[in-house]
Amino acid sequence: MNDTLLRALLREPTPYTPIWLMRQAGRYLPEYAATRARAGSFLALAKSPALATEVTLQPLERFALDAAILFSDILTIPDAMGLGLYFSEGEGPRFERPLRDEAAIRALAAPDPARELKYVLEAVAEIRRALAGRVPLIGFAGSPFTLACYMVEGAAATTSSSRRACSTAVRSSSTASSR
């Protein structure tokens, strides 16, 4: 097993600095484009454990990387909370039901990973089987502020006024959820 990344994370000596890339699987790979076309959409690709596994492994076939990165999206959890994630061509991710008031925030419930995020759990298991210990599998997460901004705005907060409004809403939601 290539455990260079794990040893570096433990602050143990390694023969070189481990390499992994943000957006390791993605548009720059022609094989990714082919898989994405077969899936029909980004969300269908991310929600198919078999296709997410395929895309996760593609960069490892081309490059000497020290980790595989789970192919997914930071917005899967808000989607599982019922916000209705979708992707608009050329505009990025959006939510059908953004959080517009305190009542919407209070109505949120933590998703059951075994039910609403089963496709992620299945992808992780399938990728780990396929890697067979070759390299570690790592994941990623959006910061709470980033996720909250998407959930409140319904899309990326692209202007400073949107970010300020989002910041105010996040502070309000924090107060509301602590009551």
PyRosetta script that sets phi, psi and omega in degrees:
from pyrosetta import init, pose_from_sequence

init()
pose = pose_from_sequence("MNDTLLRALLREPTPYTPIWLMRQAGRYLPEYAATRARAGSFLALAKSPALATEVTLQPLERFALDAAILFSDILTIPDAMGLGLYFSEGEGPRFERPLRDEAAIRALAAPDPARELKYVLEAVAEIRRALAGRVPLIGFAGSPFTLACYMVEGAAATTSSSRRACSTAVRSSSTASSR")
pose.set_psi(1, 139.9)
pose.set_omega(1, 172.3)
pose.set_phi(2, -83.9)
pose.set_psi(2, 101.6)
pose.set_omega(2, -179.2)
pose.set_phi(3, -107.9)
pose.set_psi(3, 23.2)
pose.set_omega(3, -177.8)
pose.set_phi(4, -57.0)
pose.set_psi(4, -45.3)
pose.set_omega(4, 179.8)
pose.set_phi(5, -62.9)
pose.set_psi(5, -44.9)
pose.set_omega(5, -179.0)
pose.set_phi(6, -62.5)
pose.set_psi(6, -41.7)
pose.set_omega(6, 178.3)
pose.set_phi(7, -65.4)
pose.set_psi(7, -39.9)
pose.set_omega(7, 177.7)
pose.set_phi(8, -63.3)
pose.set_psi(8, -40.0)
pose.set_omega(8, 178.5)
pose.set_phi(9, -64.4)
pose.set_psi(9, -28.2)
pose.set_omega(9, 177.2)
pose.set_phi(10, -86.4)
pose.set_psi(10, 4.2)
pose.set_omega(10, -178.9)
pose.set_phi(11, 62.8)
pose.set_psi(11, 31.5)
pose.set_omega(11, 174.6)
pose.set_phi(12, -91.6)
pose.set_psi(12, 156.6)
pose.set_omega(12, 178.6)
pose.set_phi(13, -64.5)
pose.set_psi(13, 141.7)
pose.set_omega(13, 175.4)
pose.set_phi(14, -132.0)
pose.set_psi(14, 152.9)
pose.set_omega(14, -178.4)
pose.set_phi(15, -69.9)
pose.set_psi(15, -16.8)
pose.set_omega(15, 179.3)
pose.set_phi(16, -159.1)
pose.set_psi(16, 166.8)
pose.set_omega(16, 176.3)
pose.set_phi(17, -75.4)
pose.set_psi(17, 124.6)
pose.set_omega(17, -178.9)
pose.set_phi(18, -62.0)
pose.set_psi(18, 149.8)
pose.set_omega(18, -176.6)
pose.set_phi(19, -120.1)
pose.set_psi(19, 129.5)
pose.set_omega(19, 166.3)
pose.set_phi(20, -151.4)
pose.set_psi(20, 158.5)
pose.set_omega(20, -173.6)
pose.set_phi(21, -124.0)
pose.set_psi(21, 138.8)
pose.set_omega(21, 168.8)
pose.set_phi(22, -62.5)
pose.set_psi(22, 144.1)
pose.set_omega(22, -177.2)
pose.set_phi(23, 54.7)
pose.set_psi(23, 42.8)
pose.set_omega(23, -177.7)
pose.set_phi(24, -55.2)
pose.set_psi(24, -44.8)
pose.set_omega(24, 174.2)
pose.set_phi(25, -97.5)
pose.set_psi(25, 132.4)
pose.set_omega(25, 179.8)
pose.set_phi(26, 172.5)
pose.set_psi(26, -165.7)
pose.set_omega(26, -169.2)
pose.set_phi(27, -56.6)
pose.set_psi(27, -23.6)
pose.set_omega(27, -178.0)
pose.set_phi(28, -72.8)
pose.set_psi(28, -13.7)
pose.set_omega(28, -179.5)
pose.set_phi(29, -97.8)
pose.set_psi(29, 123.5)
pose.set_omega(29, 178.1)
pose.set_phi(30, -61.1)
pose.set_psi(30, -33.3)
pose.set_omega(30, 179.3)
pose.set_phi(31, -68.3)
pose.set_psi(31, -31.6)
pose.set_omega(31, 174.1)
pose.set_phi(32, -63.9)
pose.set_psi(32, -46.5)
pose.set_omega(32, -179.5)
pose.set_phi(33, -57.8)
pose.set_psi(33, -40.0)
pose.set_omega(33, 179.3)
pose.set_phi(34, -66.1)
pose.set_psi(34, -43.3)
pose.set_omega(34, 179.5)
pose.set_phi(35, -66.3)
pose.set_psi(35, -42.0)
pose.set_omega(35, 178.7)
pose.set_phi(36, -61.0)
pose.set_psi(36, -41.3)
pose.set_omega(36, 178.5)
pose.set_phi(37, -64.1)
pose.set_psi(37, -41.1)
pose.set_omega(37, 177.7)
pose.set_phi(38, -62.3)
pose.set_psi(38, -37.9)
pose.set_omega(38, -178.8)
pose.set_phi(39, -69.6)
pose.set_psi(39, -33.5)
pose.set_omega(39, -180.0)
pose.set_phi(40, 95.9)
pose.set_psi(40, -27.4)
pose.set_omega(40, 178.0)
pose.set_phi(41, -160.3)
pose.set_psi(41, 161.8)
pose.set_omega(41, 177.8)
pose.set_phi(42, -61.0)
pose.set_psi(42, -45.4)
pose.set_omega(42, -177.0)
pose.set_phi(43, -65.0)
pose.set_psi(43, -39.5)
pose.set_omega(43, 176.6)
pose.set_phi(44, -63.7)
pose.set_psi(44, -37.3)
pose.set_omega(44, 177.2)
pose.set_phi(45, -63.6)
pose.set_psi(45, -49.0)
pose.set_omega(45, -178.2)
pose.set_phi(46, -66.6)
pose.set_psi(46, -30.1)
pose.set_omega(46, -176.3)
pose.set_phi(47, -91.3)
pose.set_psi(47, 0.8)
pose.set_omega(47, 176.3)
pose.set_phi(48, -102.1)
pose.set_psi(48, 110.6)
pose.set_omega(48, 179.9)
pose.set_phi(49, -55.4)
pose.set_psi(49, -39.6)
pose.set_omega(49, -179.2)
pose.set_phi(50, -66.1)
pose.set_psi(50, -44.6)
pose.set_omega(50, -179.1)
pose.set_phi(51, -72.9)
pose.set_psi(51, -37.0)
pose.set_omega(51, 176.2)
pose.set_phi(52, -63.0)
pose.set_psi(52, -36.4)
pose.set_omega(52, 176.3)
pose.set_phi(53, -64.9)
pose.set_psi(53, -48.2)
pose.set_omega(53, 179.9)
pose.set_phi(54, -56.2)
pose.set_psi(54, -47.4)
pose.set_omega(54, -177.7)
pose.set_phi(55, -68.8)
pose.set_psi(55, -37.0)
pose.set_omega(55, 177.9)
pose.set_phi(56, -61.7)
pose.set_psi(56, -38.5)
pose.set_omega(56, -175.8)
pose.set_phi(57, -82.1)
pose.set_psi(57, -21.8)
pose.set_omega(57, -175.6)
pose.set_phi(58, -53.0)
pose.set_psi(58, -48.0)
pose.set_omega(58, -178.6)
pose.set_phi(59, -63.0)
pose.set_psi(59, -28.6)
pose.set_omega(59, -179.4)
pose.set_phi(60, -69.3)
pose.set_psi(60, -22.4)
pose.set_omega(60, 177.4)
pose.set_phi(61, -78.2)
pose.set_psi(61, -21.6)
pose.set_omega(61, -177.2)
pose.set_phi(62, -100.0)
pose.set_psi(62, -33.5)
pose.set_omega(62, -169.9)
pose.set_phi(63, -128.7)
pose.set_psi(63, 153.3)
pose.set_omega(63, 177.2)
pose.set_phi(64, -85.2)
pose.set_psi(64, 77.8)
pose.set_omega(64, -177.5)
pose.set_phi(65, -96.5)
pose.set_psi(65, 155.6)
pose.set_omega(65, -176.1)
pose.set_phi(66, -100.8)
pose.set_psi(66, 5.1)
pose.set_omega(66, 176.6)
pose.set_phi(67, -160.7)
pose.set_psi(67, 152.7)
pose.set_omega(67, 168.8)
pose.set_phi(68, -98.8)
pose.set_psi(68, 143.5)
pose.set_omega(68, 178.7)
pose.set_phi(69, -114.1)
pose.set_psi(69, 123.6)
pose.set_omega(69, 180.0)
pose.set_phi(70, -52.2)
pose.set_psi(70, 125.5)
pose.set_omega(70, 175.3)
pose.set_phi(71, -81.1)
pose.set_psi(71, 115.7)
pose.set_omega(71, -179.8)
pose.set_phi(72, -162.0)
pose.set_psi(72, -157.3)
pose.set_omega(72, 178.2)
pose.set_phi(73, -145.7)
pose.set_psi(73, 146.1)
pose.set_omega(73, -178.9)
pose.set_phi(74, -65.8)
pose.set_psi(74, -16.8)
pose.set_omega(74, -174.9)
pose.set_phi(75, -94.5)
pose.set_psi(75, 9.2)
pose.set_omega(75, 179.4)
pose.set_phi(76, -64.8)
pose.set_psi(76, -34.6)
pose.set_omega(76, -178.6)
pose.set_phi(77, -70.6)
pose.set_psi(77, -49.2)
pose.set_omega(77, 174.9)
pose.set_phi(78, -59.2)
pose.set_psi(78, -34.0)
pose.set_omega(78, 176.2)
pose.set_phi(79, -62.0)
pose.set_psi(79, -44.0)
pose.set_omega(79, 179.3)
pose.set_phi(80, -66.4)
pose.set_psi(80, -19.0)
pose.set_omega(80, 177.2)
pose.set_phi(81, -84.3)
pose.set_psi(81, 0.2)
pose.set_omega(81, 173.6)
pose.set_phi(82, 100.3)
pose.set_psi(82, 13.5)
pose.set_omega(82, -177.3)
pose.set_phi(83, -81.4)
pose.set_psi(83, -12.3)
pose.set_omega(83, 175.1)
pose.set_phi(84, 74.2)
pose.set_psi(84, 69.2)
pose.set_omega(84, 179.7)
pose.set_phi(85, -69.8)
pose.set_psi(85, 135.9)
pose.set_omega(85, 170.5)
pose.set_phi(86, -149.2)
pose.set_psi(86, 162.7)
pose.set_omega(86, -179.1)
pose.set_phi(87, -118.0)
pose.set_psi(87, 126.1)
pose.set_omega(87, 175.5)
pose.set_phi(88, -95.4)
pose.set_psi(88, 132.1)
pose.set_omega(88, 179.7)
pose.set_phi(89, -55.9)
pose.set_psi(89, 124.5)
pose.set_omega(89, 177.7)
pose.set_phi(90, 78.0)
pose.set_psi(90, -2.1)
pose.set_omega(90, -178.1)
pose.set_phi(91, -119.8)
pose.set_psi(91, -15.1)
pose.set_omega(91, -179.5)
pose.set_phi(92, 85.6)
pose.set_psi(92, -166.6)
pose.set_omega(92, -174.6)
pose.set_phi(93, -72.0)
pose.set_psi(93, 147.9)
pose.set_omega(93, 177.7)
pose.set_phi(94, -144.0)
pose.set_psi(94, 159.2)
pose.set_omega(94, 174.7)
pose.set_phi(95, -115.0)
pose.set_psi(95, 136.4)
pose.set_omega(95, 176.5)
pose.set_phi(96, -68.0)
pose.set_psi(96, -34.6)
pose.set_omega(96, -175.1)
pose.set_phi(97, -126.1)
pose.set_psi(97, 73.1)
pose.set_omega(97, 178.1)
pose.set_phi(98, -66.5)
pose.set_psi(98, 161.9)
pose.set_omega(98, -178.9)
pose.set_phi(99, -84.3)
pose.set_psi(99, 107.8)
pose.set_omega(99, -174.2)
pose.set_phi(100, -103.1)
pose.set_psi(100, -12.5)
pose.set_omega(100, -179.6)
pose.set_phi(101, -154.8)
pose.set_psi(101, 173.3)
pose.set_omega(101, -177.5)
pose.set_phi(102, -61.9)
pose.set_psi(102, -35.2)
pose.set_omega(102, 179.5)
pose.set_phi(103, -61.6)
pose.set_psi(103, -39.8)
pose.set_omega(103, 178.7)
pose.set_phi(104, -65.5)
pose.set_psi(104, -37.2)
pose.set_omega(104, 178.6)
pose.set_phi(105, -67.7)
pose.set_psi(105, -44.9)
pose.set_omega(105, 179.2)
pose.set_phi(106, -63.2)
pose.set_psi(106, -28.8)
pose.set_omega(106, -178.2)
pose.set_phi(107, -77.5)
pose.set_psi(107, -12.3)
pose.set_omega(107, -179.7)
pose.set_phi(108, -64.0)
pose.set_psi(108, 143.7)
pose.set_omega(108, 175.3)
pose.set_phi(109, -129.8)
pose.set_psi(109, 144.7)
pose.set_omega(109, 176.5)
pose.set_phi(110, -64.6)
pose.set_psi(110, 133.0)
pose.set_omega(110, 179.9)
pose.set_phi(111, -72.7)
pose.set_psi(111, 153.7)
pose.set_omega(111, 173.1)
pose.set_phi(112, -87.3)
pose.set_psi(112, 109.7)
pose.set_omega(112, -176.6)
pose.set_phi(113, -56.4)
pose.set_psi(113, -35.5)
pose.set_omega(113, -178.9)
pose.set_phi(114, -67.4)
pose.set_psi(114, -20.3)
pose.set_omega(114, 179.9)
pose.set_phi(115, -106.4)
pose.set_psi(115, -63.4)
pose.set_omega(115, -173.6)
pose.set_phi(116, -76.7)
pose.set_psi(116, -21.9)
pose.set_omega(116, -179.5)
pose.set_phi(117, -120.3)
pose.set_psi(117, 25.3)
pose.set_omega(117, -177.9)
pose.set_phi(118, -56.5)
pose.set_psi(118, -37.7)
pose.set_omega(118, -179.3)
pose.set_phi(119, -62.2)
pose.set_psi(119, -32.5)
pose.set_omega(119, 177.2)
pose.set_phi(120, -70.5)
pose.set_psi(120, -46.6)
pose.set_omega(120, 179.3)
pose.set_phi(121, -60.8)
pose.set_psi(121, -41.2)
pose.set_omega(121, 178.1)
pose.set_phi(122, -66.4)
pose.set_psi(122, -39.0)
pose.set_omega(122, 177.7)
pose.set_phi(123, -63.5)
pose.set_psi(123, -43.8)
pose.set_omega(123, 179.2)
pose.set_phi(124, -59.4)
pose.set_psi(124, -46.9)
pose.set_omega(124, -180.0)
pose.set_phi(125, -62.2)
pose.set_psi(125, -44.0)
pose.set_omega(125, -179.0)
pose.set_phi(126, -66.0)
pose.set_psi(126, -41.5)
pose.set_omega(126, 179.3)
pose.set_phi(127, -65.2)
pose.set_psi(127, -44.2)
pose.set_omega(127, 179.9)
pose.set_phi(128, -61.1)
pose.set_psi(128, -40.4)
pose.set_omega(128, 176.7)
pose.set_phi(129, -62.3)
pose.set_psi(129, -45.2)
pose.set_omega(129, -178.2)
pose.set_phi(130, -66.2)
pose.set_psi(130, -36.0)
pose.set_omega(130, 179.3)
pose.set_phi(131, -70.6)
pose.set_psi(131, -30.5)
pose.set_omega(131, 178.9)
pose.set_phi(132, 47.5)
pose.set_psi(132, 39.5)
pose.set_omega(132, 177.4)
pose.set_phi(133, 80.5)
pose.set_psi(133, 2.8)
pose.set_omega(133, -177.6)
pose.set_phi(134, -57.5)
pose.set_psi(134, -48.7)
pose.set_omega(134, 176.1)
pose.set_phi(135, -144.9)
pose.set_psi(135, 160.9)
pose.set_omega(135, 176.5)
pose.set_phi(136, -69.2)
pose.set_psi(136, 155.1)
pose.set_omega(136, 173.2)
pose.set_phi(137, -104.5)
pose.set_psi(137, 125.5)
pose.set_omega(137, 177.5)
pose.set_phi(138, -117.7)
pose.set_psi(138, 158.1)
pose.set_omega(138, 178.0)
pose.set_phi(139, -120.7)
pose.set_psi(139, -166.4)
pose.set_omega(139, -179.1)
pose.set_phi(140, -156.0)
pose.set_psi(140, 166.0)
pose.set_omega(140, 179.1)
pose.set_phi(141, -149.0)
pose.set_psi(141, 153.6)
pose.set_omega(141, 172.8)
pose.set_phi(142, -84.6)
pose.set_psi(142, 148.3)
pose.set_omega(142, 177.0)
pose.set_phi(143, -66.4)
pose.set_psi(143, 154.0)
pose.set_omega(143, 178.1)
pose.set_phi(144, -55.3)
pose.set_psi(144, -39.5)
pose.set_omega(144, -179.9)
pose.set_phi(145, -64.8)
pose.set_psi(145, -44.2)
pose.set_omega(145, 179.4)
pose.set_phi(146, -60.1)
pose.set_psi(146, -48.3)
pose.set_omega(146, 180.0)
pose.set_phi(147, -62.5)
pose.set_psi(147, -42.7)
pose.set_omega(147, 179.9)
pose.set_phi(148, -62.7)
pose.set_psi(148, -39.6)
pose.set_omega(148, 178.6)
pose.set_phi(149, -62.2)
pose.set_psi(149, -46.2)
pose.set_omega(149, 176.9)
pose.set_phi(150, -59.2)
pose.set_psi(150, -43.4)
pose.set_omega(150, -175.8)
pose.set_phi(151, -66.6)
pose.set_psi(151, -34.4)
pose.set_omega(151, -179.7)
pose.set_phi(152, -82.1)
pose.set_psi(152, -45.7)
pose.set_omega(152, -178.0)
pose.set_phi(153, -74.9)
pose.set_psi(153, -29.6)
pose.set_omega(153, -175.0)
pose.set_phi(154, 85.2)
pose.set_psi(154, -1.5)
pose.set_omega(154, -179.9)
pose.set_phi(155, -166.4)
pose.set_psi(155, -177.6)
pose.set_omega(155, 178.1)
pose.set_phi(156, -64.0)
pose.set_psi(156, 136.6)
pose.set_omega(156, 174.7)
pose.set_phi(157, -79.7)
pose.set_psi(157, 107.9)
pose.set_omega(157, -171.1)
pose.set_phi(158, -103.5)
pose.set_psi(158, -12.2)
pose.set_omega(158, -179.9)
pose.set_phi(159, -118.6)
pose.set_psi(159, 158.4)
pose.set_omega(159, -179.6)
pose.set_phi(160, -64.2)
pose.set_psi(160, -33.4)
pose.set_omega(160, 178.0)
pose.set_phi(161, -67.5)
pose.set_psi(161, -36.6)
pose.set_omega(161, 176.2)
pose.set_phi(162, -64.6)
pose.set_psi(162, -43.6)
pose.set_omega(162, 179.6)
pose.set_phi(163, -64.6)
pose.set_psi(163, -39.0)
pose.set_omega(163, 177.7)
pose.set_phi(164, -64.3)
pose.set_psi(164, -45.0)
pose.set_omega(164, 179.1)
pose.set_phi(165, -62.1)
pose.set_psi(165, -40.1)
pose.set_omega(165, 179.3)
pose.set_phi(166, -64.9)
pose.set_psi(166, -43.2)
pose.set_omega(166, 179.2)
pose.set_phi(167, -59.8)
pose.set_psi(167, -42.7)
pose.set_omega(167, 177.5)
pose.set_phi(168, -63.0)
pose.set_psi(168, -44.1)
pose.set_omega(168, 179.9)
pose.set_phi(169, -64.7)
pose.set_psi(169, -38.6)
pose.set_omega(169, 179.6)
pose.set_phi(170, -65.4)
pose.set_psi(170, -43.2)
pose.set_omega(170, 177.7)
pose.set_phi(171, -61.3)
pose.set_psi(171, -41.7)
pose.set_omega(171, 179.1)
pose.set_phi(172, -63.8)
pose.set_psi(172, -42.2)
pose.set_omega(172, -178.9)
pose.set_phi(173, -67.3)
pose.set_psi(173, -34.5)
pose.set_omega(173, 177.8)
pose.set_phi(174, -64.0)
pose.set_psi(174, -42.3)
pose.set_omega(174, 177.5)
pose.set_phi(175, -65.3)
pose.set_psi(175, -43.5)
pose.set_omega(175, -178.5)
pose.set_phi(176, -64.5)
pose.set_psi(176, -40.8)
pose.set_omega(176, -176.1)
pose.set_phi(177, -75.3)
pose.set_psi(177, -17.8)
pose.set_omega(177, -179.3)
pose.set_phi(178, -90.1)
pose.set_psi(178, -5.2)
pose.set_omega(178, -179.5)
pose.set_phi(179, -76.0)
pose.dump_pdb("model.pdb")
